[in-house]
Amino acid sequence: MEKEMITILAQLLTAMKDAVYELEKAQKAKDLDKIAMAKSEIINLKNQIDRLL
């Protein structure tokens, strides 16, 4: 893996961590809209990571 790809992967993983945190907050607050948005973001990030690998 090139250095640039590793950097991009690290950024995506950090974004994934943030999205999971937002999902947990939304679940505690029982905010269905935010839960749906966080899940969508997690799926989007997963797809980006899959394409990169």
C-alpha positions as CSV (number, residue, x, y, z in Angstrom):
1,M,0.0,0.0,0.0
2,E,1.3,3.4,-0.8
3,K,1.7,6.1,1.8
4,E,-1.1,8.2,0.3
5,M,-3.5,5.2,0.5
6,I,-2.6,4.6,4.1
7,T,-3.3,8.2,4.9
8,I,-6.7,8.1,3.2
9,L,-7.5,4.8,4.9
10,A,-6.6,6.4,8.3
11,Q,-8.9,9.3,7.6
12,L,-11.8,7.1,6.6
13,L,-11.3,5.0,9.8
14,T,-11.3,8.1,11.9
15,A,-14.5,9.2,10.2
16,M,-16.0,5.8,10.9
17,K,-15.1,6.1,14.6
18,D,-16.8,9.5,14.7
19,A,-19.9,8.1,12.9
20,V,-20.2,5.2,15.4
21,Y,-19.9,7.7,18.2
22,E,-22.7,9.8,16.7
23,L,-24.8,6.6,16.3
24,E,-24.3,5.7,19.9
25,K,-25.4,9.2,21.0
26,A,-28.5,9.1,18.7
27,Q,-29.4,5.6,20.1
28,K,-29.2,6.9,23.7
29,A,-31.3,9.9,22.8
30,K,-33.7,7.7,20.8
31,D,-33.5,10.1,17.8
32,L,-34.6,8.0,14.8
33,D,-33.5,10.6,12.2
34,K,-30.0,10.9,13.6
35,I,-29.8,7.1,13.9
36,A,-30.7,6.7,10.2
37,M,-28.2,9.4,9.2
38,A,-25.4,7.8,11.2
39,K,-26.1,4.3,9.8
40,S,-26.1,5.8,6.3
41,E,-22.8,7.5,6.9
42,I,-21.3,4.2,8.3
43,I,-22.4,2.3,5.3
44,N,-21.0,5.0,3.0
45,L,-17.6,4.9,4.8
46,K,-17.6,1.1,4.7
47,N,-18.1,1.2,1.0
48,Q,-15.3,3.7,0.5
49,I,-12.9,1.6,2.6
50,D,-13.8,-1.5,0.6
51,R,-13.1,0.3,-2.7
52,L,-9.8,1.5,-1.3
53,L,-8.7,-1.9,-0.2
